Amino acid sequence: MSQVALALMLTTLAGLATTLGGAVAWLVRRPSPRFMALSLGFSAGVMVYVSFVELLAAGIEEIGLLWGQVAFFAGVGAMLLVDMAIPHSYEGEVDPGIGVKDARLLRTGLFVALGVGIHNFPEGLATFAATLKNVELGGAIAVTIAIHNIPEGIAVSAPIYAATGSRKKAFWWSFLSGLAEPVGAGAAALVLLPFLSPSVLGALLALVAGFMVFIALDELLPASQAYGREHWAIVGVILGMAAMAISLAALT
């Protein structure tokens, strides 16, 4: 097997670890309000923690504090514009059997899938480039990225499953968000790697951090609090942050 093929294979396996998190939908028959508060809060915690600790920090390291913050707030502003452009009334625009509340929850899940997918794209670039440089290094990075992709899969699948009641839809959306990782590797193999500078990648990471923080605060956390009682939403947030802290520690 050529080193390029091995790099693509490792990146694909790491990316599709999101499906392990997505498989949580198959284990829950009917999510209770407590489960939904915890899982949505967990998703918010995952996205906020990874945004500030990993993505924004890496962006600032590459392009400096000022431009890192500019890129971050550009991401927040872009998501705000998208949020304003997408109507909040879904009557007549959703599948039969899905109410307005569930349609908003579905929209939340799709936004999370978008944010996770964009986040996975540069991870694919990183795994691919590391494997080309050193197979052992690339394998280690692929394993650790796979570990922290599992809670991201939960972040995608939980709101989609709750909105649609479909395990298959929840699973497939987590699968598709993970596909962004091998797509990132494929893009690197074809065109991007020779032209992708550290500054461009740093700006992209800070921009994605803005996307994900907006999604967590505007979509996930309010939905979690709507379901939760007795602080289950904030418990979910803390658990999500702890899960990402543990998985990111494995990357160091």
N, C-alpha and C positions, 0 to 999 in steps of 0.2 A: 504494500500500500504506500503510495506517495505521501510525502509530508503534507502537501496541500490537502489531499483527501482526508488524511488523519485529522488535520486541523478543522476541516468542515464537520467531520463526524463528532469530534469532541464538543464542538460548539453546539451542534444540534442536540446532543444528549443533555448538555447543561441547560439549554433553553427550554427543552421540553420537560424539565423537572417541574415546571409550573403545573403540569397535568397531575402531578402527585398531590399538590395542594387542591387542584380542581376536583380531584376524586373525593374530597370531603362531601361533595353534594350527593354522592352515591351512598354515603353512610348515614345520612339523616333523612328519615321518611317525611316528617312534617316539622319544619323548624318552629320552635316556640318563640314567643317574644323575647325571652331571656337569651336564647341562642342567637337570635338576630341582633339584639343589642350588643352582645359580646363579639360576634363575628364582624359586624359593621364597625364597631369601635376598634377591633383588632386591625381591620383593614386600614382605618384612618391612622392608627399608630404606626403601622408598617410604612405608610407612604410619607408621613411627616418625618419620621426618624431617618429613613433612608435619604430623604431629600436634603435635610440639613447636615447630617453627619457624613454622608458619602458624596452626593451629587454636587451640592452647592460648595462644599469644602474643596472638592477636587477642581471645580470650575475656578474658584478664587485662586487656588494654588497655581493654575495655569495662566490666567489672564489678569490677576490682580483683584483687589477688593472692590474697586469702583466698577470695573466692567463686569465683574461677576455679579454684583448687585443689580446692575443695569439689565443683564441677561435674565436674572431671576425675576425681576419685576415685569420684564417684557413677557415672560412666560405666564405670570399671574394675570397680566392685562389681556393677553391673547385668550386665555381660558374664560375670562370675564366676558369678552366679546362673543365668544362661542356660546356661552351660557345665555347671554342676552338675545342672541340670534335664534336659539332653539326655543320654541314656544313651551311654556310650562303647562299648557292645557293639551291633553292627549285624547280627549274624547273624539271618537270617530277616526282616530289615527292609529289605534293599537289593535292587537288581535282580540277577537271575542274572548271574553272570560278574564281579561286583564283589566283591572280597574285603573282609575287615574292615579291612585296612590302607588299601585304596583308598577304602573308605567314609569313613574318618576324613579322608582327604585331600579327598574330595568335600565333607564337612562344613566343612573349612577354607576351601575355595573359596567356599562359599555364605556363610560368615561374612564373608569379604572383600568379596563382592558387597554384603552388607548394609551394611558399614561404608562402602564407597565410595559406595553409593547415598545414605546419610544425609549423607555429606560433600558430595555433589553438590547436595543440595537447597538449602542456603543459597547455593551458587554460582549456582544458577538465579535466586534472588531478587536477588542482586547484579547479575548481567548484565541482568536485566529492568529493574531500577530505574535502572541507569546509562544504558540505551538510551532510556528515557523522558525522562531528563534531557538527554542529549546523544547523538545517534546515532553520532558519531565515537568518543566515549568508550566507548559500549556495544560498538561493533565491535572496538575495540582490546582490551577486556577479554575479549570472546568468543574472539578469536584466541589470546590468551595462556592462557586457561583450557583451550582445546582442546589446546594443546601439552602442558600438564601432565596432561591426562586420558589421554594415550596410555600412559604407564607404569602408570597406574591400571588400564587395560584389561588390560595384561599381568598385573598382580597378581591380577585376577579369573580370567582364562582359564587360566593355567598350571596351578594345582592341579586345576581341574575337568577339564581335558583329560587330565591325567595319571591322574586317578582313573577316568574313564569311557572314555577312548580315543575320545571323540566330539568331533570338531571343531565340529560343529553346536551341541552343548550348551555348549561353552566360549565360542563366539562369541555365542550368544544370551544367556548370563548376563552377558557384558560389555556387550552391547547394553542389557539391562534395567537394569543398574546406571547406565548413562549416561542412561536415561530419567528418572531422578530429577531431573535438571537442568531439563528443560522442565516437569516436574510442579511443581517449585518455582516456576518462572515463572508457570505457570498458577494456582497457589494464590495467588501475589501478585496476579495480575490479578483474581482473583475476590473474595478476602476478606482475605488476611493483610497486604498492604502497608499499609493504613491503621492497623493495630493493632500491627504488628511494631516494637518499640522496639529500640534498640541494645543495651540490657541483656539482653533476651530472646534476641536473636541471639547475643550474646557467651556467654551461658550454654550455648546449644545447641552452639556451636563447641567449647567446653571439654569438654562432655559427649561429643561425638563423638570428640574426641582421646582420651579415656579408652577408648572402645569400640575404637578402632583400635590403640592401644598394646597392649591386652590380646590382641587377635587376633594381632598380630605376634609377641608374645613367647610366647604359650601355644600357638598353632597353627602359624604359618608357620615360625618359627625352628627349633623341634624337628623339624618335617618336613624342613626343608632339611638340618639336620645328620644326619638319618638317611640321607639319600641321599649326602651329600657326603663327599669325602675330600680331603686336601691343602688344606684351608682354602677349598674352593670356596664353602661357605655364607657365610663372612664376606666373601669377595670379592663375592658377590652382594649382600650387605647394603650394602657400600660403593658398588657401582655403582648400586644403587637410590637411595641417598642423593644421589649425585652427579647422577643424572638429575633428581631433584626439585629439587635446588639450582639447576641450570641453568634448569629450567622456571619455578620461582618467581622467579628473577632477571628473567625476561621480564615478570613482572607488575608490577615496580617501575618 
